[in-house]
Amino acid sequence: MPSGADAWQGTMRPPPPRRADARRNRERLLATARELFEERGAGVPLDEIARRAGVGNATMYRHFPTRRDMIIAVYADEVERLCAKGRDLLAAPSPWDALFGWLRDFIEHVAGKRELIMAIPDDHDGERSELFERWHSAMNATAAALLARTGAPCDVRDLLAAAHGIALAATDPEQAHRLLEYYRRGLIATAAPSAS
């Protein structure tokens, strides 16, 4: 039987490996779901996600009890990746390159994730609206920080509305890049003469 000191030491041990395994399983499920959603749409069977991720169905349902939970987690992860890239770009030497580099990614996000976000079922308790508002606010804040560095006289809502319009109107990525470049030139022309 352990002494009092040994018993106390036992309570201070690191968490069991299961917690790290659980975290890895969740990350693997998210990565696999992202791949399959891109390949085949948000209707892919959840069992197939578990199978490809190499985890049991029980493990998957512990992390994501419903398809809605899985879709929300994947989309939230995509928004966080986009915002993290924006935070990294705040250190880029050219404010204009940083802003429009991020807007390219934003346009790809809107164009590529539209089906995913539309697949999140509506609810009656307002959770869907709260999620959308949170995601919208995070992307707005990221764009506003990047825009502020340029000194351009543009409202961030107008900036994102234009980028959103490009994402929905462009017939292919090349056209989207051309349209974004036209927008960039116009915005720079309205900014300080020294902008480039």
BELTA-V247041 format. One record per pair of residues at least 24 apart in sequence whose ideal C-beta (glycine too) atoms are under 10 Angstrom apart, sorted by the first residue. I is the first residue (numbers start at 0). J is the second residue. Records with the same first field share a line. If there is no record, write none. Layout:
I->J + J
This chain:
20->54 + 58
21->58 + 61 + 62
22->62
23->54
24->49 + 52 + 53 + 54 + 55 + 58 + 59 + 61 + 62
25->52 + 54 + 58 + 59 + 61 + 62 + 63 + 72
26->52 + 62 + 76
27->51 + 52 + 53 + 54 + 58 + 59 + 62
28->52 + 53 + 54 + 58 + 59 + 62 + 63 + 69 + 72 + 73
29->62 + 63 + 69 + 72 + 73 + 75 + 76 + 77
30->73 + 76
31->59 + 73
32->59 + 63 + 66 + 69 + 70 + 72 + 73 + 76 + 115
33->72 + 73 + 74 + 76 + 77 + 80 + 112 + 115
35->73
36->69 + 70 + 73 + 74 + 77 + 111 + 112 + 114 + 115 + 118
37->73 + 111 + 112 + 114 + 115
40->114 + 115 + 118
41->66 + 69 + 70 + 73 + 74 + 112 + 114 + 115 + 116 + 117 + 118 + 119
42->66 + 114 + 118
43->69
45->69
48->73
65->120
66->118 + 119 + 120
67->118 + 119 + 120 + 122 + 126 + 127
70->115 + 116 + 117 + 118 + 119 + 120
71->115 + 116 + 118 + 119 + 120 + 126 + 127 + 130 + 134
73->112 + 115 + 118
74->108 + 112 + 115 + 116 + 118 + 119 + 130 + 131 + 134
75->130 + 133 + 134 + 137
77->108 + 111 + 112 + 115 + 116 + 134
78->108 + 112 + 116 + 130 + 133 + 134 + 135 + 137 + 138 + 141
79->134 + 137
80->104 + 108
81->105 + 107 + 108 + 112 + 134 + 137 + 138 + 141 + 142
82->134 + 137 + 138 + 140 + 141 + 142 + 144
83->141
84->141
85->137 + 138 + 140 + 141 + 142 + 143 + 144 + 145
86->140 + 141 + 144 + 145
88->141 + 144 + 145 + 148
89->141 + 144 + 145 + 147 + 148
91->145 + 148
93->148 + 149 + 195
94->145 + 146 + 147 + 148 + 149 + 150 + 151 + 190 + 194 + 195
95->145 + 148 + 149 + 150 + 151 + 183 + 186 + 187 + 190 + 194 + 195
96->183 + 195
97->144 + 145 + 146 + 148 + 149
98->142 + 144 + 145 + 146 + 147 + 148 + 149 + 151 + 153 + 158 + 183 + 186
99->145 + 149 + 162 + 176 + 179 + 180 + 182 + 183 + 186 + 187
100->145
101->138 + 141 + 142 + 144 + 145 + 146 + 162
102->142 + 145 + 146 + 158 + 159 + 161 + 162 + 165 + 166 + 179 + 182 + 183
103->162 + 165 + 172 + 175 + 176 + 179 + 180
105->138 + 141 + 142 + 158 + 159 + 162 + 163 + 165 + 166 + 179
106->161 + 162 + 163 + 164 + 165 + 166 + 167 + 169 + 172 + 175 + 176 + 178 + 179
107->166 + 172 + 175 + 176
108->138 + 162 + 166
109->138 + 159 + 162 + 163 + 164 + 165 + 166 + 167 + 175
110->163 + 165 + 166 + 167 + 168 + 169 + 171 + 172 + 175
111->166 + 172
112->166
113->166 + 167
135->159
138->162
146->186
149->186 + 187 + 190 + 191 + 194
150->190 + 191 + 193 + 194
151->186 + 187 + 188 + 189 + 190 + 191 + 194
152->186 + 189 + 190 + 191
153->185 + 186 + 189 + 190
157->186
158->182 + 186
161->185 + 186
